[in-house]
Amino acid sequence: MRKFRRLRIPHHAHPLVRRMFEEMNHQRIGILDMSDRTGVNKNTINDWKNRSNPQVQNLEACFTALGLQLTLRKEIDA
């Protein structure tokens, strides 16, 4: 098992990416371990913090590896 180092979560990242990294920190899962579990390249996951937004299938794979589900729900009018 690799040594875990807490991941930095930039405030300007997409909200779903921030949530994913928060959960990775909570479960003590690093980017290399997430890459191994999902097949998503480690550089791709790292780029989500600053450079790019994830493709839905890659983000869904990461959430599934964390035991979470990516779902849509109807917005309730305020």
Stockholm file with secondary structure:
# STOCKHOLM 1.0

chainA/1-78         MRKFRRLRIPHHAHPLVRRMFEEMNHQRIGILDMSDRTGVNKNTINDWKNRSNPQVQNLEACFTALGLQLTLRKEIDA
#=GR chainA/1-78 SS CCCCCCCCCCTTSCHHHHHHHHHHHHHTCCHHHHHHHHCCCHHHHHHTTTTCCCCHHHHHHHHHHTTCCCCCCCCCCC
#=GC SS_cons        CCCCCCCCCCTTSCHHHHHHHHHHHHHTCCHHHHHHHHCCCHHHHHHTTTTCCCCHHHHHHHHHHTTCCCCCCCCCCC
//
